[in-house]
């Protein structure tokens, strides 16, 4: 294993540990006095960690809790909490079952109750009740169309919040007259509260005009009832919610810079809002590395160039992969033959697309190694099959579910 690969592994471990929500949730809870009957609702990929921390901190104050998280993201029982694992990135029957339990609870609450609402990325898929007349299949179909077309998370949420009985501030309306204290772990660039988990407890800033633009942009195939709901406005005011944002891609990028510096690299955070095609980001990362090695750049080795954000993939093939793996693979040809260069991309939640990988990495030998195995990087990218290509050369990043979700980080390592 090369020095750069060892450093990459150290960075991956560090940024995941530094961005677990436990300490952030504890700090947020210390700002609030809970004096009414307290109920906990936690949704998202980090829901178990957030709920577990709340349980340890608040103990007997909690009357009851419901936790909805992704399959294999629960780490055991939590006192007074019912834990439901469900589908992501597409909702399933467990999503509907878990959400129905939350809705039933919400309808029983009075002004003598309060809800601790713990929200993390993945909440849009994991917390769902279709509006009357719509089915789970309707929701899955429109989400699948948007994902396949390469729509970004804000665009996806603008559509699905209009088809949901719990998104776009509607959950807060259900809870009223009880109050909500929301702690949010952001997976949306710019930390837009109306987009994180599709804003169940936040008024919606998007409009029907925005929805129509997205429908036309991606040529979505919709039922007449979907069109009817998409033409109705969502709640624009919510008055029973207090919200704290506890983490985001900015902290993810900063922690990557901190550990890179500790390992002897000059760290440079280029951006924390990368939002483009994954393969374009990969090609850019390769150009950055090439310019540094050739002396054309103001960045001097040893350095670590850090790009935070969340890219998108326009699905055209039938392969297996995710945005981080595609970003890494698309950089391979551009750094062919370069010594002391490694480019990695990591999904902080540990799941990149519909795979068991958190991301992938390449160095100056990857392109040739793939070629010797009869694998064309061009064809793999055209087929959206980065997973199998990187697996063939043992260059997937495998972490398992991490318990957090604050977007992605790509790092260009250039050694001395």
N, C-alpha and C positions, 0 to 999 in steps of 0.2 A: 504494500500500500504506500502510495506516494505521500510526501509531506502535505501537499495541497489537499489530497483526499482526507487525510487525518484532520486537517484544519477545518475542512468542510463539515465533517461529522461532528466535530466539537461545536461549531457554530450552530448546526441544526439542533443539537441537544440543548444548547444554551438558550436559543431564542424561544424554543417551546416552553422550557421551564420558566423563563422570565415573563412569558405572556399567558400563563395559566391564570384563570380569573380569581383564584382563591383569595389572595391578599387584597386585590382590588375590591372584591365584594365585601370583605371584612371592613375595609376603610369606608366604603360607601354606607354600610350599615351603622357605623359608628356616628354618622351625622344625623341619624334619625331616631326619635323616640316612638316606640309603638305602644299605644295606650288603649287600643281597641282589640277586639277579637281578631286575631291575625291568621290569614290564609295565605298559602304560598302557591304560586303558579310559575313553573319554570319551563321554557320552551327553547329548543335549539340544540346544536351539537355540544355546547358547553353546559347544558342544563343540569346534568348530574353534578358536576363540580360546583356550580353556583348554588344549587339547592343544598348540597352537602355542607358547604360553608355556612349557609344561612341556618341550617339546623344546628350546627355546632355553636354558632354565635347566639342564636335566639332561643334555642331549647324549648322549654315549656310554654313560651309565649305563643308558639305555633299550635293552632287548633287542628289544621289539616293541610296537606299539600298534594299537588299533582304535578308530576314531572313527565314531560314528553320529549324524548330525545331519539337520536338515530340508533338503528340497530347496532349492537355491540359497543355502545357508548356509555352504558350504565356500568358502574363498578361495584354494585351491591345495594343492599337495602339501606334506606335512610328512615330514621324514626318518623312516624306520622305521615310519611310520603308514599303515595302510590306512583310507581314508576312504569311508564308505558314506552316501549320502543316502537318506532314507526319508520316509514319509508322516507328516503331522501336520495336524490333530488326530486323524486316524484312522490306525491302523497299516496297512501294506500289505506286499506280498511282500518288498520290500527291508528292511523292519523285521525280518521273520522271518529273512531271509538274514543280515543283520548280527548279530542276536542269537545266531543259531546259531554263528557264528564265535567270538563271545565265550564262549559256553557250552563249546564244544570246547576253547578255550584254557584256561578255568578248570579243566576236568577233568584237565589235564596238570600242574597246578601242585603243588609240594611245599612243605615247610616251609623250603626254601632259596630260595623266591621271595616276592616281594611285588608287590602291585598298587596303582598310583596310579589311583584311581577319581575321575574328574572328572564331576560331576553338575550339570545345569542344567535349568531348566524345559523342558517338552516331552519329558522323558525317559520319562514314562509311555507315551506313544504310540510313541516311537522305540526303546524297548528292551522287546521282548516275545517271549516264547515261551509259547504256550498250554499249559496242563496236558494230559497225555495224554488223547486222546479229543475234545478241543475243537479248533476250527479258527479260522483268522484271521477267517472270516466271523462266527463266534460272537462274537468279541471286538469286532469292528467294530459288530455289531448292538447289543449292550448299551451300548457307548459312545455310539452315535448316539441311542439312547433317552434316556440320561441327559443328553446335551447338549441335545437338543430340549426336555426337560422343565425345563431351567433349574437342574439340580443343580449345587451348587458343587463346587470342585475336591477338597475333602476327601471329600465323598460319592461322587464319581466314583471316586476312588482306593480307597476302602474296598471297592467292588465289584470293580474290575478287578484289584486285587492278589490277590484270592482265586481268580482264574481263571488266574493266571500262574505259570510255573515259575521266574521270575527276580525277581519283586517280593516285597515284605513280608519282606525278610531272606533270601530264598531264594538270591539271587546270592552273598551272603556265605557261605552254607552250601556252595555249589558250589566256591567258591574255597578253602575250608579244606582242608588245614592251612596254606596260604599266608595272609599277613596283608594287610589292606587299609588304605591311607591315603586317606581320602575328602575331597575338597575340594568343597563344595557351594555353588552359587549359588541362593539361595532364591527361588522364585516362589509360595510358599504363605504365607498370612497366619499369623503366629505362628511361622513357621520350623519347622513340625513335620517332623522328619526322617523319620518313618514315612509322610509324605504326599508330600514332595518327590520327584518321579519315582516315586511309589508305594513309596519306601523299599527299594530293592534290597539295600542293605547296612545295614539298620536293623531291629530287632525291631518287630513290629506291635502297636500299642496298641489297635486296634479289635477288636471281638468279632463273633461270629456274630449276636448280638442286634442290633448296629448294622447289619449287612448286611440282616437281615430288615426292620428298620425302614425302610431306604431302598427296598427292593423294594416294600414296601407303600405307602410315601409316593408313589412315582412309578408305581405299577402296572406294574412291569416285566414284559415277556413273556420268559420264560426256558425253556430246554430242561430236561428232567429231570436231565441230567448237570451243567448249570450249578448247579441247585439243590443237588445233592449236594455239589459243591465249595464252594459258599457256606456250607454248614452245617458245614464242617470248619475248625478253628482254624488260624491261621497261626503261624509261629515267634515265640516271645515272648522268646528269648534269642539274642544274637549276641555272640561273645567274641573275634573276630579283626579288629575294625575300630576305627580311630581316625578321628574326623571333625572337620573345621573348616568352619564356615559363613563364607563370605567376603563376601556381599552380600545385600541384601533390599530390600523396598519402603520400609523406614525410611531407608536411605541414598538411595534414589531421591527420596523426599519432601524429605529434608534438602538434597540438591543443588539441587532446584527452588527451595527457599527461599533458598539461597545466591546463586543467579544473579538471582533476583527482587530481592533486597536490593541487589545490585551495580548493577542497572538503575534503582534509585530507588524501588522499591515497599516498603511495609511488609509483610513476609511473615508469614503465619500458617499453620502446619501444623495443620489441624483434626483430622486423623486419619491413621493409616497402616494401618488395617484395615477400610476401607470394603468391605462385603459385603452388597449388596442388589440389587434390580432396577435395571438401568442407567437406565431412564427415570425411576425415582423419584429416583435420584441427580442426574440432570439437572435435574429440577424443583426439587430442593433447592438446587442451585447457582444456579438462576435467582432463587429467593427470596432467597438470601444477597446476590446482586448488587443486586437491587431495594431491599432494606432499606438497603444501604450508600449507594446513590445518594439515597434519600429521607431519609437521616439517622436512620433508626430503629435502626441497628446501632451497636454500640460500635466496630466497625472503621471506620477513617477512610481515605479515599482520599488519595493513591494507595496501593493495597494489592493483594496477591496472596494469595488464599485457596487453600490447597493441601489436596487430599484424595487420599491414597494408598490403594491397595487393589486389589480386583478385583471388579467387579460381575458380575451374571449376566443373561442374556437368556432369557426363556421364549418359545421359537419357536412362533409361531402362524401366521405368514404364509409366503410363498414368495419373499420378496425377498432382497436381498443386503446384508450389513452385518456389524457386530461390536459388542461391548459399548461400546467407546469412541465409535464413531460414533453409536450409539443414545443414549448419554448426552448427547452434544453436541446432537444434533437435538432431543431432548426439552426442552432448555433454551431453544430459540429463541423460542417464544411468550412465555415469561415475561419476556424482556428486550426485547420488541418496543418500539422507539422510544427505548430508553435509549442515550444517548451515552457514549462512553468506557468501554464494557463489552465484554469478550470472554471467552468460556468455551471452554476446550479440554479434550480428554481424549486421552491418549496411551498406547498399549501399548508398553512399553519394548523389546519384541523386534522392533518394526517391522511386525508382522503382526496386524491386528485381525480376528479371525474368519477366514472363508475368503476374504479379500480381499487386495489389494495395498496397502491403506492401513494406517497405524499408528494412525489415529484421525481425529478431526475437530474443527472449531471453528465457533462461531457468534458473531454480535454483534447489535446492536440492529436491523440492517437485514436479517438473514437471513430472518426469517419472511415479510416483505413481498416480498422478492426471489423466494422460492420460490412465493409466491402468484401473482405476476405471470407465472411460468412455468407456471402451472396445476398446481402441486404442493402438495398438502395435507400439512402435517407430521403431522397426525393419521392420515391414511390411510397415509402412509409408515411411521409407527411401527407401526400395526396390521399392516402387511404385512412388518415387519422389513426395511424397504428403505431404511435410512438412507444406505447407500453411494451409491445413485443420486440421492437427494435432495441430499446434500452435494456430490456431483460436479457437479450441474447448476449450482451457484453457486460452484464452485472453492474449496470449503472442506473438502476432505479434507487430512489430514496424511500425506504420502508420504515415507518415509525409506528404504525398502528394508530388507532384513535388517540388523539392527544389531550382532549378535554378542553381545548380552546378553539377559537375561530376568529382570526383578525386578518383576513385576506392572505395574500401571498408575498413572498420576498424572493427576488432573484439576486444573486451575487456573482460578480466577475472577479475571480481571484487572479492576480498576476504576481508571481513570486519574483524574488530577486535573482 
